[in-house]
Amino acid sequence: MYTIKEETTLVGVSELRNRIDKILQEAQHHKVIIEKRNKPVAVLIAIDQFNAMEELIDRIEDLELGRVAGEREKISSGNDYIPIEKAYKKVR
């Protein structure tokens, strides 16, 4: 196990197998990058950090969807919509 930054530790897969409890404790304090054959394959982080990241992603997605909806409203404000029944008749 190597600490490459104050908040990041590198761990090989074989070491992960042998020292899982210690590595899980490390993951509670900072991210742990798991390597296989000297290539990063996964990252372990504390569940609180993961949940915060998920919440942030959800908020960003909501903001983007709101922006897209606003743009569509601006574009379509001059267009006339037809009732669904009329659309079905045109398709048939």
C-alpha positions in Angstrom: 0.0 0.0 0.0 1.4 3.4 -1.1 0.1 6.8 -0.2 0.7 8.9 -3.3 -1.0 12.0 -2.0 -2.2 12.9 1.4 -5.7 11.8 0.3 -5.0 9.0 -2.1 -3.6 5.5 -1.5 -2.6 2.9 -4.2 -3.2 -0.8 -3.4 -2.6 -3.9 -5.6 -5.2 -6.5 -6.0 -3.2 -9.1 -4.2 -2.7 -6.8 -1.2 -6.4 -6.0 -1.2 -7.2 -9.7 -0.8 -4.7 -10.1 2.1 -5.5 -6.8 3.9 -9.1 -6.0 3.1 -10.0 -4.8 6.6 -7.1 -2.4 6.8 -7.8 -1.1 3.3 -11.5 -0.6 4.0 -10.5 1.5 7.1 -8.2 3.6 4.8 -11.1 4.1 2.4 -13.1 5.8 5.2 -10.5 8.6 5.4 -9.5 9.0 1.7 -9.8 7.4 -1.6 -8.0 4.1 -2.4 -7.1 3.3 -5.9 -6.9 -0.4 -6.7 -4.4 -1.5 -9.3 -4.0 -4.7 -11.2 -0.7 -5.2 -13.0 0.2 -1.6 -12.2 -2.9 -0.2 -13.9 -5.8 1.5 -12.0 -9.0 -0.6 -12.2 -11.2 0.7 -9.3 -11.5 3.3 -6.6 -12.8 2.7 -3.0 -14.3 5.7 -1.2 -16.4 6.1 1.9 -20.1 5.7 1.4 -20.8 9.3 2.7 -18.5 10.6 0.0 -20.2 8.4 -2.6 -23.6 9.6 -1.5 -22.5 13.2 -1.7 -21.2 12.7 -5.2 -24.4 11.0 -6.3 -26.5 13.9 -4.9 -24.3 16.5 -6.7 -24.7 14.6 -10.0 -28.5 14.5 -9.5 -28.5 18.3 -8.9 -26.4 19.0 -11.9 -28.7 16.8 -14.1 -31.8 18.6 -12.7 -30.2 22.0 -13.5 -29.3 20.9 -17.0 -32.8 19.4 -17.7 -34.3 22.7 -16.5 -32.0 24.7 -18.8 -33.0 22.4 -21.8 -36.7 22.8 -21.0 -36.3 26.5 -20.9 -34.6 26.6 -24.3 -37.3 24.4 -25.8 -40.0 26.7 -24.4 -38.3 29.7 -26.0 -38.0 27.9 -29.4 -41.6 26.5 -29.3 -43.4 29.6 -28.0 -44.4 30.6 -31.5 -45.4 27.2 -32.7 -49.0 25.9 -32.7 -49.6 22.4 -31.3 -52.2 20.1 -32.7 -54.4 17.9 -30.5 -53.4 14.3 -30.2 -56.5 13.1 -32.0 -55.6 15.2 -35.0 -52.1 13.8 -34.9 -53.4 10.2 -34.9 -55.6 10.9 -37.9 -52.6 12.3 -39.8 -50.5 9.2 -39.0 -53.2 6.7 -40.0 
